[in-house]
Amino acid sequence: MELVYPPVVTLAKTMFRVLDNKITVEGAEHIPTTGGAVLASNHSSYLDFIYCGFGAQPAKRLVRFMAKKQVFDHKISGPLMRGMRHIPVDRKAGTAAFKHAIDSLRSGEIVGVFPEATISESFTIKALKSGAARMAQEASVPLIPMAVWGPHRLWTKGRKKELTKRHVPVIIRIGEAIPVPADATPEAITATLKERLTVLLDAVQQAYPDKPAGPDDRWWLPAHLGGTAPLPPSSANTV
């Protein structure tokens, strides 16, 4: 029985209404209504998991996110994270988190992953870790790409958080599942995932209704769209 997650979802939806978050969810039909799946999203904000979880609401699914262990150790967030059955990740002992995720997927859960591992300060898709592909492949479940755009204007790395900022649009776009055949390498699947995430992110950035209010407000746009975000690092995919 879910005692913690539903009230948290209700609270989040209430806050969205209070702040007049104009949230658009596209492609929700790609999230299965039953069975396990890996939901892999871009990562540009500390709030991404909230909006990614919201993107699964049309399918009436609750997403179990993989998050760093320190969040679970916190006296306030820890009980909530455990109550919502999210998955702690200790980077010094990643095998346990991987096994936990596989068990969750095989029991029919949706597991949320940010394969960039850390926030992309360039607001483009960084090099991806292969964990999402390996989990989907081992558990034989769909690998579903998702792009979220907008929450970084409320709270992102290197910027003061503005959690009470009103009228911020958020676009969530979910793509078709990526094939994860048993004979494919995790690296090949991860390369496809990066391509799909890049296409989805480009689409939501182009469709975003807001524009910077002036030169000092261009920080939240990537450089290739005329923003002042840092250029993406030129690095190869890592495992």
C-alpha positions as CSV (number, residue, x, y, z in Angstrom):
1,M,0.0,0.0,0.0
2,E,1.3,3.5,-0.9
3,L,1.0,5.7,2.2
4,V,3.6,8.4,1.3
5,Y,3.8,8.8,-2.4
6,P,0.1,9.8,-3.2
7,P,0.1,12.6,-0.6
8,V,3.4,13.9,-2.0
9,V,2.0,13.9,-5.5
10,T,-1.1,15.8,-4.3
11,L,1.1,18.4,-2.6
12,A,3.2,18.8,-5.7
13,K,0.1,19.3,-7.9
14,T,-1.2,21.9,-5.4
15,M,2.1,23.8,-5.6
16,F,2.0,23.7,-9.4
17,R,-1.5,25.3,-9.3
18,V,-0.4,27.9,-6.7
19,L,2.6,28.9,-8.7
20,D,0.6,28.7,-12.0
21,N,3.2,26.3,-13.5
22,K,2.0,25.9,-17.1
23,I,2.9,22.2,-17.5
24,T,2.5,20.5,-20.8
25,V,2.9,16.7,-21.0
26,E,3.4,15.2,-24.5
27,G,3.8,11.5,-25.4
28,A,2.4,10.1,-22.2
29,E,1.0,7.2,-24.2
30,H,4.6,5.8,-24.5
31,I,4.6,5.0,-20.8
32,P,3.2,1.5,-20.2
33,T,0.2,1.4,-17.8
34,T,1.5,-1.9,-16.4
35,G,4.9,-3.6,-16.1
36,G,8.4,-2.4,-15.6
37,A,10.2,0.2,-17.6
38,V,13.2,2.4,-17.3
39,L,12.4,6.1,-17.7
40,A,15.6,8.0,-18.7
41,S,15.5,11.8,-18.6
42,N,17.8,14.7,-19.3
43,H,19.0,16.6,-16.2
44,S,19.1,20.4,-16.0
45,S,17.5,21.1,-12.6
46,Y,17.4,19.8,-9.0
47,L,13.6,19.6,-9.4
48,D,13.6,17.3,-12.5
49,F,12.5,14.2,-10.6
50,I,9.3,16.0,-9.5
51,Y,8.4,16.9,-13.1
52,C,9.5,13.5,-14.5
53,G,7.2,11.8,-12.0
54,F,4.4,14.2,-13.0
55,G,4.9,13.1,-16.6
56,A,4.0,9.5,-15.6
57,Q,0.7,10.6,-14.0
58,P,-1.4,10.3,-17.1
59,A,-0.5,6.6,-17.2
60,K,-1.3,6.4,-13.4
61,R,2.2,5.2,-12.7
62,L,4.5,6.1,-9.8
63,V,8.2,6.4,-10.6
64,R,10.9,5.0,-8.3
65,F,13.9,7.3,-8.9
66,M,17.5,6.4,-8.3
67,A,19.1,9.2,-6.2
68,K,22.3,9.7,-4.3
69,K,22.5,8.1,-0.9
70,Q,23.0,11.5,0.8
71,V,19.4,12.4,0.1
72,F,18.3,9.3,2.0
73,D,20.5,10.2,4.9
74,H,18.9,13.6,5.4
75,K,16.6,13.8,8.4
76,I,13.7,15.4,6.3
77,S,14.1,14.1,2.8
78,G,15.3,10.6,3.9
79,P,12.0,9.3,5.4
80,L,10.1,10.7,2.4
81,M,12.5,9.1,-0.1
82,R,12.3,5.7,1.7
83,G,8.5,6.0,2.0
84,M,8.2,6.6,-1.7
85,R,10.4,3.6,-2.3
86,H,13.0,5.4,-4.3
87,I,16.4,3.7,-4.8
88,P,19.5,5.0,-3.0
89,V,22.8,5.1,-4.9
90,D,26.1,4.9,-3.1
91,R,28.7,5.6,-5.8
92,K,31.3,3.7,-3.9
93,A,29.1,0.6,-3.9
94,G,26.9,0.9,-7.1
95,T,26.3,-2.8,-7.4
96,A,23.7,-2.8,-4.7
97,A,21.7,0.0,-6.3
98,F,21.8,-1.7,-9.7
99,K,20.5,-4.9,-8.1
100,H,17.8,-3.0,-6.3
101,A,16.7,-1.3,-9.6
102,I,16.6,-4.7,-11.4
103,D,14.5,-6.2,-8.7
104,S,12.1,-3.2,-8.9
105,L,11.9,-3.5,-12.7
106,R,11.2,-7.2,-12.6
107,S,8.4,-6.6,-10.0
108,G,6.7,-4.3,-12.4
109,E,7.9,-0.9,-11.3
110,I,9.0,2.1,-13.4
111,V,12.5,3.2,-12.4
112,G,13.6,6.8,-13.1
113,V,17.2,7.4,-14.1
114,F,19.2,10.5,-15.1
115,P,21.9,9.0,-17.3
116,E,23.9,12.2,-17.4
117,A,24.5,11.5,-13.6
118,T,24.9,15.2,-12.8
119,I,23.2,18.4,-13.9
120,S,24.1,19.6,-17.4
121,E,25.2,23.2,-16.9
122,S,25.2,23.7,-20.7
123,F,21.5,22.7,-20.9
124,T,22.4,20.2,-23.6
125,I,22.8,16.4,-23.3
126,K,26.1,15.5,-21.7
127,A,27.9,12.2,-22.1
128,L,25.7,9.4,-20.7
129,K,26.4,6.6,-18.3
130,S,25.3,3.2,-19.6
131,G,23.4,2.1,-16.5
132,A,20.0,2.9,-17.9
133,A,20.6,0.7,-20.9
134,R,22.1,-2.1,-18.9
135,M,19.2,-2.1,-16.5
136,A,16.6,-2.2,-19.3
137,Q,18.5,-4.9,-21.1
138,E,19.0,-7.1,-18.0
139,A,15.4,-6.8,-16.8
140,S,14.0,-7.0,-20.4
141,V,11.8,-3.9,-20.0
142,P,11.3,-0.8,-22.2
143,L,13.8,2.0,-22.2
144,I,11.8,5.2,-22.5
145,P,13.5,8.6,-23.2
146,M,12.1,11.8,-21.7
147,A,13.0,15.5,-21.9
148,V,12.0,18.1,-19.4
149,W,12.5,21.8,-19.9
150,G,11.7,24.7,-17.6
151,P,12.4,23.6,-14.0
152,H,16.0,24.8,-14.3
153,R,14.6,28.4,-14.2
154,L,13.5,27.6,-10.6
155,W,16.6,25.8,-9.3
156,T,19.7,24.7,-11.1
157,K,23.4,24.3,-10.4
158,G,25.2,27.6,-9.8
159,R,22.1,29.7,-9.6
160,K,20.1,31.0,-6.7
161,K,16.9,29.0,-6.3
162,E,13.6,30.7,-7.0
163,L,11.1,28.1,-5.9
164,T,8.3,30.7,-5.6
165,K,8.7,32.1,-9.1
166,R,5.3,32.1,-10.8
167,H,4.1,31.5,-14.3
168,V,7.1,29.4,-15.4
169,P,6.2,27.0,-18.3
170,V,7.4,23.4,-18.1
171,I,7.3,21.1,-21.1
172,I,7.7,17.3,-20.6
173,R,8.0,15.2,-23.8
174,I,8.2,11.4,-23.7
175,G,9.5,9.5,-26.6
176,E,8.9,6.0,-28.0
177,A,10.6,3.1,-26.2
178,I,14.1,2.3,-27.5
179,P,14.8,-1.3,-28.4
180,V,17.1,-3.2,-26.0
181,P,17.8,-6.5,-27.8
182,A,19.9,-9.0,-25.8
183,D,22.6,-9.1,-28.5
184,A,23.1,-5.3,-28.5
185,T,25.9,-3.7,-26.5
186,P,25.0,-1.3,-23.7
187,E,27.2,1.2,-25.4
188,A,25.2,1.0,-28.6
189,I,21.9,1.3,-26.8
190,T,23.3,4.3,-24.8
191,A,24.4,6.0,-28.0
192,T,20.8,5.6,-29.3
193,L,19.5,7.0,-26.1
194,K,21.7,10.1,-26.3
195,E,20.4,10.7,-29.9
196,R,16.8,10.4,-28.8
197,L,17.3,12.6,-25.8
198,T,19.0,15.2,-27.9
199,V,16.1,15.2,-30.4
200,L,13.5,15.5,-27.6
201,L,15.4,18.2,-25.8
202,D,15.8,20.2,-29.0
203,A,12.1,19.9,-29.6
204,V,11.0,21.1,-26.2
205,Q,13.5,24.0,-26.3
206,Q,12.2,25.1,-29.7
207,A,8.6,24.8,-28.5
208,Y,9.1,26.7,-25.2
209,P,6.8,29.7,-25.1
210,D,8.9,32.0,-22.9
211,K,11.8,34.1,-24.1
212,P,14.5,35.8,-22.0
213,A,13.3,39.1,-20.5
214,G,16.5,40.8,-21.4
215,P,20.3,40.3,-21.8
216,D,20.7,39.4,-18.1
217,D,18.0,36.7,-18.4
218,R,19.6,34.7,-21.2
219,W,21.4,32.5,-18.7
220,W,18.7,29.8,-18.9
221,L,19.2,29.2,-22.7
222,P,21.9,27.0,-24.1
223,A,24.6,28.8,-26.2
224,H,23.4,27.5,-29.5
225,L,20.0,29.2,-28.9
226,G,21.6,32.5,-28.1
227,G,21.9,32.0,-24.3
228,T,24.8,32.5,-22.0
229,A,24.9,29.0,-20.5
230,P,28.4,27.5,-20.7
231,L,29.4,25.6,-23.9
232,P,29.1,21.8,-23.5
233,P,32.3,20.0,-22.8
234,S,33.7,17.9,-25.7
235,S,34.0,14.5,-24.1
236,A,33.3,10.9,-25.1
237,N,30.6,8.8,-23.6
238,T,31.6,7.1,-20.4
239,V,30.4,3.9,-18.8
